[in-house]
Amino acid sequence: MTAARARAVVIAALAAGGGLVALVLASDHQEAKAVWAIFGPAVGWSFVGTGLYACRRRPESRIGLLMTLLGFAWFLSILETANSPLVYTIALATGGLWGSVFLHLGVSFPSGRLAARRDRAIVIAGYVIFPGALVPALFFAGPRELGCDACPTNLLLVERDADLAGVALAFGALLYVGLFLVVLARSIRHWRGSSPLERLQLTPVYVCALLTFLLVAVARAGAGDAAWWAAFISSGLLPFAFLGGLLRSHVTHLDAELRARVEELRASRARLVEAGDAERRRLERDLHDGAQSRLVSLALLLRSARARAAADTELAALLDHAQQELQTSLAELRELARGIHPAVLTERGLEPALQALAARAPVPVELSPGPHERLPGTVESATYFVVSEALANVAKYARATHATVAVRRVNGSVTVDVCDDGVGGADANHGSGLRGLADRVAALDGTLAVDSPAGHGTRLHAEIPCAPG
């Protein structure tokens, strides 16, 4: 709804409410005029106001439009307080329209649309029954039968007949009750078929709406002023129940969208880790099959040349130096390849790879038996690099004499614990290595924590979800 239309609706609602105040105060037959003059327009304004707010917050839903329409239909029903016989008769014949719009609002909540054929049939029946059930009685009902001796003349009266009027009113009451039972059954069925979040938004709306529907049906069946007052009070609460449910619906929609985006982000991060591991494996293979193989071939050539140059001491020394430099380069290249992605991890699995790490560590490492079965590749890689970085930190900073490594599979997760007896004081927030590990583990929905009190060693604990294999 555009701003200009919203302003026009506000002006129309204020004018209608103001006119009704004057109409009620001038009424010759309405009791408790002050209460009606305040309460009557207030209910209509609350529907119009909350309807406009709903239109602005949820423009894709028709609920706001229906709430606004209900407010004006409510104004129409208060015309029964008029002194004019014509206005009074029109109000009698059409005043039930607010019940029809109200039923439409409740059945179509929260989208404002009627998707099921059964729902459309219920709403059509409401538009026929609420304003139309009283009309046959108007042909035979005088003021007394209508419960208002001081009311203006009913212009639809053909022949006053209390018996026929009573039968017509009883038939109308039966229609109201039947419609109420149908709506009640439909609401219960719809509520049961809803999700827990949908039930959260539907419950206050359905409770308030069904209560109001019942009270209006009872009141229109001729139960007296008490039923009408109860219906009016319940009606005054309705706009806020609908608005609260609509806002809950909006929050539920946003929550579902947020969860979907979080899940999408989680899957994206996992794909990035998997792609990174695949690229690491490719680089390791390229280094092994390419540069490393050529360097090994070159080392064999240098060894052959050294054997042939035994008589030339200067050339032999130069070849020995070249061979030493080549062996150093080969060692550095193998270490680089292992850092990119260890071949043993891909070919033999996690436990042999961890054994190789422990064997190369500068301090004694006690390695507890780990899972015997192969784990998903991303989990194995993350576990390996957690242990590798932890042992590297032990060697660089801990000044430890002993370390332990334990990898276990517990309740659908892999836990990693690396402990040392060093000086402690490590901080996971400082140093790119631990931060990078934390990001890598988090991308797999895991957690990484470091407990390192000064003087009492360091314990690194990681937990990585691992689907059952």
Secondary structure in CASP SS format (residue, H / E / C, confidence):
PFRMAT SS
TARGET T0000
AUTHOR 0000-0000-0000
METHOD secondary structure of the structure
MODEL  1
M C 1.00
T C 1.00
A H 1.00
A H 1.00
R H 1.00
A H 1.00
R H 1.00
A H 1.00
V H 1.00
V H 1.00
I H 1.00
A H 1.00
A H 1.00
L H 1.00
A H 1.00
A H 1.00
G H 1.00
G H 1.00
G H 1.00
L H 1.00
V H 1.00
A H 1.00
L H 1.00
V H 1.00
L H 1.00
A C 1.00
S C 1.00
D C 1.00
H C 1.00
Q C 1.00
E C 1.00
A C 1.00
K H 1.00
A H 1.00
V H 1.00
W H 1.00
A H 1.00
I H 1.00
F H 1.00
G H 1.00
P H 1.00
A H 1.00
V H 1.00
G H 1.00
W H 1.00
S H 1.00
F H 1.00
V H 1.00
G H 1.00
T H 1.00
G H 1.00
L H 1.00
Y H 1.00
A H 1.00
C H 1.00
R H 1.00
R H 1.00
R C 1.00
P C 1.00
E C 1.00
S C 1.00
R C 1.00
I H 1.00
G H 1.00
L H 1.00
L H 1.00
M H 1.00
T H 1.00
L H 1.00
L H 1.00
G H 1.00
F H 1.00
A H 1.00
W H 1.00
F H 1.00
L H 1.00
S H 1.00
I H 1.00
L H 1.00
E H 1.00
T H 1.00
A C 1.00
N C 1.00
S C 1.00
P H 1.00
L H 1.00
V H 1.00
Y H 1.00
T H 1.00
I H 1.00
A H 1.00
L H 1.00
A H 1.00
T H 1.00
G C 1.00
G C 1.00
L H 1.00
W H 1.00
G H 1.00
S H 1.00
V H 1.00
F H 1.00
L H 1.00
H H 1.00
L H 1.00
G H 1.00
V H 1.00
S H 1.00
F C 1.00
P C 1.00
S C 1.00
G C 1.00
R C 1.00
L C 1.00
A C 1.00
A C 1.00
R H 1.00
R H 1.00
D H 1.00
R H 1.00
A H 1.00
I H 1.00
V H 1.00
I H 1.00
A H 1.00
G H 1.00
Y H 1.00
V H 1.00
I H 1.00
F H 1.00
P H 1.00
G H 1.00
A C 1.00
L C 1.00
V H 1.00
P H 1.00
A H 1.00
L H 1.00
F C 1.00
F C 1.00
A C 1.00
G C 1.00
P C 1.00
R C 1.00
E C 1.00
L C 1.00
G C 1.00
C C 1.00
D C 1.00
A C 1.00
C C 1.00
P C 1.00
T C 1.00
N C 1.00
L C 1.00
L C 1.00
L C 1.00
V C 1.00
E C 1.00
R C 1.00
D C 1.00
A H 1.00
D H 1.00
L H 1.00
A H 1.00
G H 1.00
V H 1.00
A H 1.00
L H 1.00
A H 1.00
F H 1.00
G H 1.00
A H 1.00
L H 1.00
L H 1.00
Y H 1.00
V H 1.00
G H 1.00
L H 1.00
F H 1.00
L H 1.00
V H 1.00
V H 1.00
L H 1.00
A H 1.00
R H 1.00
S H 1.00
I H 1.00
R H 1.00
H H 1.00
W H 1.00
R H 1.00
G C 1.00
S C 1.00
S C 1.00
P H 1.00
L H 1.00
E H 1.00
R H 1.00
L H 1.00
Q H 1.00
L H 1.00
T H 1.00
P H 1.00
V H 1.00
Y H 1.00
V H 1.00
C H 1.00
A H 1.00
L H 1.00
L H 1.00
T H 1.00
F H 1.00
L H 1.00
L H 1.00
V H 1.00
A H 1.00
V H 1.00
A H 1.00
R H 1.00
A C 1.00
G C 1.00
A C 1.00
G C 1.00
D H 1.00
A H 1.00
A H 1.00
W H 1.00
W H 1.00
A H 1.00
A H 1.00
F H 1.00
I H 1.00
S H 1.00
S H 1.00
G H 1.00
L H 1.00
L H 1.00
P H 1.00
F H 1.00
A H 1.00
F H 1.00
L H 1.00
G H 1.00
G H 1.00
L H 1.00
L H 1.00
R H 1.00
S H 1.00
H H 1.00
V H 1.00
T H 1.00
H H 1.00
L H 1.00
D H 1.00
A H 1.00
E H 1.00
L H 1.00
R H 1.00
A H 1.00
R H 1.00
V H 1.00
E H 1.00
E H 1.00
L H 1.00
R H 1.00
A H 1.00
S H 1.00
R H 1.00
A H 1.00
R H 1.00
L H 1.00
V H 1.00
E H 1.00
A H 1.00
G H 1.00
D H 1.00
A H 1.00
E H 1.00
R H 1.00
R H 1.00
R H 1.00
L H 1.00
E H 1.00
R H 1.00
D H 1.00
L H 1.00
H H 1.00
D H 1.00
G H 1.00
A H 1.00
Q H 1.00
S H 1.00
R H 1.00
L H 1.00
V H 1.00
S H 1.00
L H 1.00
A H 1.00
L H 1.00
L H 1.00
L H 1.00
R H 1.00
S H 1.00
A H 1.00
R H 1.00
A H 1.00
R H 1.00
A C 1.00
A C 1.00
A C 1.00
D C 1.00
T H 1.00
E H 1.00
L H 1.00
A H 1.00
A H 1.00
L H 1.00
L H 1.00
D H 1.00
H H 1.00
A H 1.00
Q H 1.00
Q H 1.00
E H 1.00
L H 1.00
Q H 1.00
T H 1.00
S H 1.00
L H 1.00
A H 1.00
E H 1.00
L H 1.00
R H 1.00
E H 1.00
L H 1.00
A H 1.00
R H 1.00
G H 1.00
I H 1.00
H C 1.00
P C 1.00
A H 1.00
V H 1.00
L H 1.00
T H 1.00
E H 1.00
R H 1.00
G C 1.00
L H 1.00
E H 1.00
P H 1.00
A H 1.00
L H 1.00
Q H 1.00
A H 1.00
L H 1.00
A H 1.00
A H 1.00
R H 1.00
A C 1.00
P C 1.00
V C 1.00
P C 1.00
V E 1.00
E E 1.00
L E 1.00
S C 1.00
P C 1.00
G C 1.00
P C 1.00
H C 1.00
E C 1.00
R C 1.00
L C 1.00
P C 1.00
G H 1.00
T H 1.00
V H 1.00
E H 1.00
S H 1.00
A H 1.00
T H 1.00
Y H 1.00
F H 1.00
V H 1.00
V H 1.00
S H 1.00
E H 1.00
A H 1.00
L H 1.00
A H 1.00
N H 1.00
V H 1.00
A H 1.00
K H 1.00
Y H 1.00
A H 1.00
R C 1.00
A C 1.00
T C 1.00
H C 1.00
A E 1.00
T E 1.00
V E 1.00
A E 1.00
V E 1.00
R E 1.00
R E 1.00
V E 1.00
N C 1.00
G C 1.00
S E 1.00
V E 1.00
T E 1.00
V E 1.00
D E 1.00
V E 1.00
C E 1.00
D E 1.00
D C 1.00
G C 1.00
V C 1.00
G C 1.00
G C 1.00
A C 1.00
D C 1.00
A C 1.00
N C 1.00
H C 1.00
G C 1.00
S H 1.00
G H 1.00
L H 1.00
R H 1.00
G H 1.00
L H 1.00
A H 1.00
D H 1.00
R H 1.00
V H 1.00
A H 1.00
A H 1.00
L C 1.00
D C 1.00
G C 1.00
T E 1.00
L E 1.00
A E 1.00
V E 1.00
D E 1.00
S C 1.00
P C 1.00
A C 1.00
G C 1.00
H C 1.00
G C 1.00
T E 1.00
R E 1.00
L E 1.00
H E 1.00
A E 1.00
E E 1.00
I E 1.00
P E 1.00
C C 1.00
A C 1.00
P C 1.00
G C 1.00
END
